[in-house]
Amino acid sequence: MTASNYPSGSPRGAARSGPGPELDELAQSVGREAKELISHLYPYCRSLTGNGVRQTLAALKEVLPLSVHEVPSGTKAYDWTVPDEWNIEDAYVADDDGRRIIDFKAHNLHVAGYSAPVDARMQRADLLAHLYTRPDRPDDIPYRHFYYRDGWGFCAPHRLLSELTAREYRVVIKSTIQPGHLTYGEFYIPGSAPGEILFSTHICHPSLCNDNLSGIATAALLARDLMRVPPRYGMRFLFVPATLGPLVWLSRNEHLLPRIRAGLVIAGVGDPGPLTYVRTRDGGLHVDKVASHVLARTRPGDALIREFAPKGYDQRQYCSPGFDLPIGCVMRTPDGEYPEYHTSADGLNFVTAPALAESWKLMRLMAGILQHDRRYLNTSPKGEPRLGPRGLIEDADRLGMFWTLNFSDGRHSLLDIAERSRNSFWDILDGARRLEASGLLTAIDDEDSGS
Ligand code: ZN
């Protein structure tokens, strides 16, 4: 399977904005495609910097025409500095017969990220000081790294310790840590109105599928779908190494921040657990209401909504007090709360096409409301206008038209009206569009609304 198998546009990408069989079918197809894309990206040895990230972004370019940015080592981003770039060619622990007991080429989790180069013979005890295992997960390779500190290490299943019976081992890590770049991807779909919506996903983890090839694949396929129809608000997708990536992007783009109306961090969206939405720091912003509405309509009683906390994924940076951006987080089982987390058990069998499909659908529906929610003015507010002569009466109740007419006073958005009338946003939107076509509603531009 090569990345060129991914077409640059889906033939059925432009589904209607609301839930229904058409969107379900599209989501199922996207879920299968996301799983294939994950399989393709799985072997690359990603890290905070380096060629694994470049290979990943090059493969994503087959899905959507994103820009790749290279930021030199030493560049400041607030309290952080882009480190030297790390690359690795090979690494192993071998016994006296030259047999590789731990082999980077078999699984790139075997070497802790940012491990310094080593070529030495060492006693078992000295090797063990650099060997990381998880006694509670004896069959799995843990994920470790040496970001922002010196060191090296191997990671292995705990059960391997009993097989390390020789007194001495050859230990080799062929890596480089030298001035280079931090690499990230960015894709922007321009909108017609002022403002934009930001999607951000982290690309620094090596062969781990839920964390975060699931986010990378679903974000790329969401961007590809959304680019098919010119949006009202711009939509920006960032594929960045965790923590430092958002800070580098923010430090280079502070002039854009007032434009950000809403956003989502996308991470860990392929595991079998229920959907989870983490609110913005404020907790009551438009994007939070949009997430609640979609989850209540698509997964009533199942999905989880959590309050913001300064932990977890990159919302920690976007929602730090100096930015306080209106950005929530979409995931499934929260980070650290599933046993496979940060181990080789977060592999290709852990993420499923149906879970990826459902997560993608949630984001697609949220993006639709974020694009289409707006305020209208009732042009005939003195009494109820007559819907019969306008051919609207038959659908008026189903599409909540009396609610929309009553509350289109310039203060309530369609989502507000949907919530107040206990209707679905998409029915209210359909009704509003018909009322607008008949001249009974007029849309309020963002510039007019003072928002
Ligand atoms: Zn992680």
Residues whose N, C-alpha, C, O or C-beta is under 5 A from the ligand:
A	BS01	ZN	D211
